[in-house]
Amino acid sequence: PSHQQDQSVYEERHLRYISPLGKGNFGSVELCRYDPLGDNTGELIAVKKLQPNKQSNLEDFQKEINTIRSLHCDYIVKYRGVCYSMGRLSMSLVMEYLPYGSLIGYLEKNRQHVNNRRMLLFASQICKGLEYLQSMRYVHRDLAARNILVASDTLVKIADFGLTKIIPFDKEYYRVTHPGESPIFWYAPESITESKFSHKSDVWSFGVVLHELFSYCEHNRNPKRLYMQEIGNDMQGLSISMHLVDILKDNWRLPAPPLCPPRIYSMMTTCWGYRAEERPTFSTLGDQIETSIQD
Ligand SMILES: CC(C)(Nc1nc(-c2c[nH]c3ncc(Cl)cc23)ncc1F)C(=O)NCC(F)(F)F
């Protein structure tokens, strides 16, 4: 019934835990059924619990909730509401549950039934979601196939806004003070060396997501493995991130995935322009993807 859809406060006593979904930034996410009638007819929801007793994270969690609450886009996982657990004075973020799970798991399971056309459709949806995020001045900062959810065989959504930041009105980028455990193999060079994040660093990461899509998330072709092979697994002295920046400076880029259309690979390489201003905008990328879909 529609009244459940715009529910915003969920009462903990009607929450039925079903199973764990995974660990995201700042917390774990569980599959639950919200069943006020107690007859198992309630809706399935994804409930993101804040890691307990990490006070600093409560602030970040509140920001994540405010971020996702403000986003209304077909290609972004929907906010459903919050659930206050009185006893522990803690709160959980309630989101729509997407039954097909994360893109990586979906592609590993359905590799045989999908093709480049479907990957182009997914790429165009992610690009539209990112165009929307940019219009709201948000930088996702953690774009990767592991953070894309599959709603159906023909619809994917961007999720996990734990690291998302708003670009200040008077600047082009957001500088992070505490990089934390960063997914450097999805990061633009300036994000690695200067902790600078912008729409153009999201474009770099989108290029890496394109690589994952057209590699069908093959685990032995994932970006980290390909970069580590190039850097050399025997790591000494200089940190991995400095070696990574060095090979990027020498213009080494992730190799074209097998059977990847040349036009798509060249699109990825434009996303990997060393300097941010060399990279395309999401609207340009969107047009190029639409053109490829028409052919
Ligand atoms: C941390 C968490 C739970 N991880 C997973 N979620 C889901 C998963 C499956 N269906 C879902 N429906 C909603 C949500 Cl928020 C997550 C899932 N499936 C597998 C996961 F590892 C997650 O949030 N990952 C980021 C995401 F994949 F969502 F971008």
The ligand as an SDF file (V2000), in Angstrom:
LIG
                    3D

 29 31  0  0  0  0  0  0  0  0999 V2000
   27.2640   -2.6230    2.5250 C   0  0  0  0  0  0  0  0  0  0  0  0
   26.2190   -3.1470    1.5530 C   0  0  0  0  0  0  0  0  0  0  0  0
   24.9760   -3.5820    2.2820 C   0  0  0  0  0  0  0  0  0  0  0  0
   26.7220   -4.2660    0.8430 N   0  0  0  0  0  0  0  0  0  0  0  0
   25.8800   -5.0570    0.1170 C   0  0  0  0  0  0  0  0  0  0  0  0
   24.5940   -4.7100   -0.1300 N   0  0  0  0  0  0  0  0  0  0  0  0
   23.8310   -5.5840   -0.8310 C   0  0  0  0  0  0  0  0  0  0  0  0
   22.4560   -5.2450   -1.1090 C   0  0  0  0  0  0  0  0  0  0  0  0
   21.5740   -6.0900   -1.7770 C   0  0  0  0  0  0  0  0  0  0  0  0
   20.3790   -5.4830   -1.9110 N   0  0  0  0  0  0  0  0  0  0  0  0
   20.4530   -4.2650   -1.3350 C   0  0  0  0  0  0  0  0  0  0  0  0
   19.4750   -3.3320   -1.2480 N   0  0  0  0  0  0  0  0  0  0  0  0
   19.7800   -2.1780   -0.6450 C   0  0  0  0  0  0  0  0  0  0  0  0
   21.0470   -1.9480   -0.1200 C   0  0  0  0  0  0  0  0  0  0  0  0
   21.3870   -0.4230    0.6400 Cl  0  0  0  0  0  0  0  0  0  0  0  0
   22.0520   -2.8760   -0.1840 C   0  0  0  0  0  0  0  0  0  0  0  0
   21.7570   -4.0690   -0.8150 C   0  0  0  0  0  0  0  0  0  0  0  0
   24.3180   -6.7450   -1.3250 N   0  0  0  0  0  0  0  0  0  0  0  0
   25.5970   -7.0660   -1.0940 C   0  0  0  0  0  0  0  0  0  0  0  0
   26.4160   -6.2250   -0.3790 C   0  0  0  0  0  0  0  0  0  0  0  0
   27.6880   -6.5320   -0.1230 F   0  0  0  0  0  0  0  0  0  0  0  0
   25.9180   -2.0100    0.6440 C   0  0  0  0  0  0  0  0  0  0  0  0
   25.1160   -1.1590    0.9730 O   0  0  0  0  0  0  0  0  0  0  0  0
   26.7120   -2.0170   -0.3780 N   0  0  0  0  0  0  0  0  0  0  0  0
   26.7380   -0.8670   -1.1620 C   0  0  0  0  0  0  0  0  0  0  0  0
   25.7820   -1.0860   -2.2900 C   0  0  0  0  0  0  0  0  0  0  0  0
   26.0550   -2.2640   -2.8520 F   0  0  0  0  0  0  0  0  0  0  0  0
   24.5560   -1.0470   -1.8100 F   0  0  0  0  0  0  0  0  0  0  0  0
   26.0100   -0.1010   -3.1700 F   0  0  0  0  0  0  0  0  0  0  0  0
  1  2  1  0
  2  3  1  0
  2  4  1  0
  2 22  1  0
  4  5  1  0
  5  6  1  0
  5 20  2  0
  6  7  2  0
  7  8  1  0
  7 18  1  0
  8  9  2  0
  8 17  1  0
  9 10  1  0
 10 11  1  0
 11 12  1  0
 11 17  2  0
 12 13  2  0
 13 14  1  0
 14 15  1  0
 14 16  2  0
 16 17  1  0
 18 19  2  0
 19 20  1  0
 20 21  1  0
 22 23  2  0
 22 24  1  0
 24 25  1  0
 25 26  1  0
 26 27  1  0
 26 28  1  0
 26 29  1  0
M  END
$$$$
